[in-house]
Amino acid sequence: MSGTAGGGRRARRPPRFYFSLRSPYSWLAYQDLTAHHPRLAAALEWVPFFEPDELSRKLLGEAGGSFPYTPMSPEKHRYILQDVRRLAAERGLSLSWPVDREPVWEVPHLGYLAAARQGMGPEYIALAARARWELGQDICDRSVIGGFSARLGLDAEALASASDDPELRAEGVRILLEIQRDGVFGVPFFVDHYDKYWGVDRLPAFVAVLTGRSPGLVEPLAGPEAAPFEPERSVDDGHAGGCG
């Protein structure tokens, strides 16, 4: 969001959360943010961070951009497996580590853009996060993404094929350029004007700054609070965007 105020000055952009449906650390930050700071979560601009496929890289290059990518060592991957399990256990979260097979990250992330267009962005994220990190499902499988449609009240084909939509592809490239402009090199990544915070362990500092400036974002100490969206319970990785 951008614009101009009186006198030609640009309006201050809302603080934003660069999140990835791929990253386990982004998932943990999402859990902390929505469970403990739902008012603040609702006030943020949520921006998806995703590794581009061949087509997106081509379009990004034609637009003069590039994507920050550093291959992960096996040692780092093994460490992340241990670390995320520890952090999830500390939060009382169940974890089922997914296996990615030739993933195309535009499928779930442009699917998010399609849902957000219909005002269902937070609900989509909740479903995708549960599918990936609690059920171990492949969210790059179009049938998995299309399966969210019943809960969201959206068209299954529109969600499943969002990565084929030229307008959503263009929006994805615009976001990739934004990622570069904001200097985002991993997730979770939080931006407040010129200040940047990287990693789930920097979320408390980001929250403190925003709630200190806007006390209305502070959660009440007592009393009922609107609960974040909870997907219906079933009866039954490391990557370049991870923090650290």
Secondary structure as the mmCIF struct_conf table of DSSP 4:
data_model
#
loop_
_struct_conf.conf_type_id
_struct_conf.id
_struct_conf.beg_label_comp_id
_struct_conf.beg_label_asym_id
_struct_conf.beg_label_seq_id
_struct_conf.end_label_comp_id
_struct_conf.end_label_asym_id
_struct_conf.end_label_seq_id
STRN STRN1 THR A 4 THR A 4
HELX_RH_3T_P HELX_RH_3T_P1 GLY A 6 GLY A 8
HELX_LH_PP_P HELX_LH_PP_P1 ARG A 9 ARG A 9
STRN STRN2 ARG A 10 ARG A 10
HELX_LH_PP_P HELX_LH_PP_P2 ALA A 11 PRO A 15
STRN STRN3 ARG A 16 PHE A 19
BEND BEND1 LEU A 21 ARG A 22
HELX_RH_AL_P HELX_RH_AL_P1 PRO A 24 HIS A 36
HELX_RH_AL_P HELX_RH_AL_P2 PRO A 38 ALA A 43
BEND BEND2 LEU A 44 LEU A 44
STRN STRN4 GLU A 45 PRO A 48
HELX_RH_AL_P HELX_RH_AL_P3 GLU A 54 GLU A 62
TURN_TY1_P TURN_TY1_P1 ALA A 63 GLY A 64
HELX_LH_PP_P HELX_LH_PP_P3 PRO A 71 SER A 73
HELX_RH_AL_P HELX_RH_AL_P4 PRO A 74 GLU A 90
TURN_TY1_P TURN_TY1_P2 ARG A 91 GLY A 92
BEND BEND3 ARG A 101 GLU A 102
TURN_TY1_P TURN_TY1_P3 TRP A 105 TRP A 105
HELX_RH_AL_P HELX_RH_AL_P5 GLU A 106 ARG A 117
TURN_TY1_P TURN_TY1_P4 GLN A 118 GLY A 119
HELX_RH_AL_P HELX_RH_AL_P6 GLY A 121 ALA A 129
HELX_RH_PI_P HELX_RH_PI_P1 ARG A 130 GLU A 134
BEND BEND4 LEU A 135 LEU A 135
TURN_TY1_P TURN_TY1_P5 ILE A 139 CYS A 140
BEND BEND5 ASP A 141 ASP A 141
HELX_RH_AL_P HELX_RH_AL_P7 ARG A 142 GLY A 146
TURN_TY1_P TURN_TY1_P6 GLY A 147 PHE A 148
HELX_RH_AL_P HELX_RH_AL_P8 SER A 149 LEU A 152
TURN_TY1_P TURN_TY1_P7 GLY A 153 GLY A 153
BEND BEND6 LEU A 154 LEU A 154
HELX_RH_AL_P HELX_RH_AL_P9 ALA A 156 ALA A 160
TURN_TY1_P TURN_TY1_P8 SER A 161 SER A 161
HELX_RH_3T_P HELX_RH_3T_P2 ALA A 162 ASP A 164
HELX_RH_AL_P HELX_RH_AL_P10 PRO A 166 ARG A 181
TURN_TY1_P TURN_TY1_P9 ASP A 182 GLY A 183
BEND BEND7 GLY A 186 GLY A 186
STRN STRN5 VAL A 187 VAL A 187
BEND BEND8 PRO A 188 PRO A 188
STRN STRN6 PHE A 189 ASP A 192
TURN_TY1_P TURN_TY1_P10 HIS A 193 TYR A 194
STRN STRN7 ASP A 195 TRP A 198
BEND BEND9 GLY A 199 GLY A 199
HELX_RH_3T_P HELX_RH_3T_P3 VAL A 200 ARG A 202
HELX_RH_AL_P HELX_RH_AL_P11 LEU A 203 ARG A 213
HELX_RH_3T_P HELX_RH_3T_P4 PRO A 215 LEU A 217
BEND BEND10 VAL A 218 VAL A 218
HELX_LH_PP_P HELX_LH_PP_P4 GLU A 219 PRO A 220
BEND BEND11 LEU A 221 GLY A 223
HELX_LH_PP_P HELX_LH_PP_P5 ALA A 226 PHE A 229
HELX_LH_PP_P HELX_LH_PP_P6 PRO A 231 SER A 234
TURN_TY1_P TURN_TY1_P11 ALA A 240 GLY A 241
STRN STRN8 GLY A 242 GLY A 242
#
